[in-house]
Amino acid sequence: MANAQVTITKDNSFGTNGTVTIPGVGSNNYPLLIPNIHSTFQGNKIFVSYPSATSSETQFIRLNSDGSPDNTFGTNGNILIPYFEAYYFYANNDFFLTTGNKKYLSDGQPDTSFSEAAMQATNWQYKIGLSDGKIFFRDDTGFYKFLSDGTPDSSYGTNGAMAINAAVAGDPNGNSTYEFFFNKGNALYEYIYPSAGQSNIRKVDINTGNLDASYGQGGYAQITNSNVPSGASHGYSVQASQNDGSMINILNDSNNIYFTKTNTQGNLDLSIGANGVITGSKSFSYNGSSYEVGDDQLLPYSNLLFVPAENSAQELGIACYSLTGNNVTINNNTFYPLAGTSFTSQRYVFVKDNYIYVIHDNNISRFVIQQQVLSAKEISDKNTNVHVTNPFKDTISIHADEPVKEIEIADMNGKILVKGKALSLDTSSLLIGTYFIKIHMESGKVVSKKVLKN
């Protein structure tokens, strides 16, 4: 992939010229945003909060995918909640929970059937919504499950509570804290401060309260090996897929950054880079300005890794690497500034679908990612006699010399978004970007191709 190319452009269909400005207040002139992708997006909607004019309340705002206020949420896309109840929040597509253990429905209205009393004794910062609608908490000594109405789930532990093994309990003196960032089934993945065992990442079985000893090295993820200098520190790990427990890790020393991948078994994936390690530059130069990579953010996208960096003027840019370890050019440059994303107080960067979102102070900017598409020779394979419209817009057409059984279009993570049997499919619901199309023939043959919507 040494000659790979990525194009990143400001999405002018979002807000005004690619940016939405959210009104801030005085010195708090920025959204009070918790940098967690599942709490920032509700489906294709964007969910942020910031202090109100009196600073005694928090204003939540939800935006449509084009950056306009979502008028189905609260009043003109806004609701107000007492400040102390909403400093942190957890959100999914159906509801959000606040610091004060209040539950609000997807329309922004309080869930009046929700009982918050049982939750008041739990640590509000560490809670997640499960796929079955239940709510999971953890504190220093136990795990807790609640039904969607806020009452304890009596089928879990003892009246909804599970004592946890001392090896995974928090330290009441503050010497070790935890933050979970992903769950799948009965597995909970936690980030530990400071590092414990083999790494900062551990896997806990929520049905037993014990470390999963079959994971990695005694329940802890392997994030490094001898190919990473011994002095390199573990900066950040990010979930590599919404569908499994794999993760990409970033480590750094004074000279370089290093990327590794932990697979679903908790072991280092040796197939990426050189013996499981990608070595990247910690500094970049663009038009005479020097940009430095921090250790706090890493953005996996399909088979690529985007890495934000900033200069002394607090302007943001981005570099890109393939999983083979090569630097991937962005707009024909090894490093590319993201125009109009300078910040004063804070910034967060997310990749979702085919977009890069930059939260900078009280602004949200969006950029479109386009990967290099296959050549005409690759799209029209004479051995399979299948031709696909590429690039495509709101419809995609398929021509084949043998009967087609079914067609699937998936995103770069493999999630199927469009499915049908017709040789012309409606793709108006798809965002601009790169997709995989899989064509199943009646004969049993399957043809897969990469295509671009523009």
Stockholm file with secondary structure:
# STOCKHOLM 1.0

chainA/1-454         MANAQVTITKDNSFGTNGTVTIPGVGSNNYPLLIPNIHSTFQGNKIFVSYPSATSSETQFIRLNSDGSPDNTFGTNGNILIPYFEAYYFYANNDFFLTTGNKKYLSDGQPDTSFSEAAMQATNWQYKIGLSDGKIFFRDDTGFYKFLSDGTPDSSYGTNGAMAINAAVAGDPNGNSTYEFFFNKGNALYEYIYPSAGQSNIRKVDINTGNLDASYGQGGYAQITNSNVPSGASHGYSVQASQNDGSMINILNDSNNIYFTKTNTQGNLDLSIGANGVITGSKSFSYNGSSYEVGDDQLLPYSNLLFVPAENSAQELGIACYSLTGNNVTINNNTFYPLAGTSFTSQRYVFVKDNYIYVIHDNNISRFVIQQQVLSAKEISDKNTNVHVTNPFKDTISIHADEPVKEIEIADMNGKILVKGKALSLDTSSLLIGTYFIKIHMESGKVVSKKVLKN
#=GR chainA/1-454 SS CTTCEEEEEECTTTTBTTEEECCCBTTBCSCCCCCCHHHHEETTEEEEEEECTTSSEEEEEEECTTSSBCTTSTBTTEEEEEGGGCSSEEECSSEEEETTCCEEETTSCBCTTCCCGGGTTSCTTSEEECTTSCEEEECSSEEEEECTTSSBCTTSTBTTEEECCGGGCCCTTSSSEEEEEEEETTEEEEEEEEEETTEEEEEEETTTTEECTTTTBTTBCCCCCTTSCTTCEEEEEEESCSSSSCEEEEEECSSEEEEEEECTTSSBCTTSTBTTBEEEESEEEETTEEEEECSSCCEEETTEEEEEEECTTCCEEEEEEETTSCBCEETTBSEEECTTCCCSSCEEEEEETTEEEEEETTEEEEEEEEECCCCHHHHSBTTTTEEECSSBSSEEEEEESSCEEEEEEECTTCCEEEEESSSEEECTTSCSEEEEEEEEETTSCEEEEEEEEC
#=GC SS_cons         CTTCEEEEEECTTTTBTTEEECCCBTTBCSCCCCCCHHHHEETTEEEEEEECTTSSEEEEEEECTTSSBCTTSTBTTEEEEEGGGCSSEEECSSEEEETTCCEEETTSCBCTTCCCGGGTTSCTTSEEECTTSCEEEECSSEEEEECTTSSBCTTSTBTTEEECCGGGCCCTTSSSEEEEEEEETTEEEEEEEEEETTEEEEEEETTTTEECTTTTBTTBCCCCCTTSCTTCEEEEEEESCSSSSCEEEEEECSSEEEEEEECTTSSBCTTSTBTTBEEEESEEEETTEEEEECSSCCEEETTEEEEEEECTTCCEEEEEEETTSCBCEETTBSEEECTTCCCSSCEEEEEETTEEEEEETTEEEEEEEEECCCCHHHHSBTTTTEEECSSBSSEEEEEESSCEEEEEEECTTCCEEEEESSSEEECTTSCSEEEEEEEEETTSCEEEEEEEEC
//
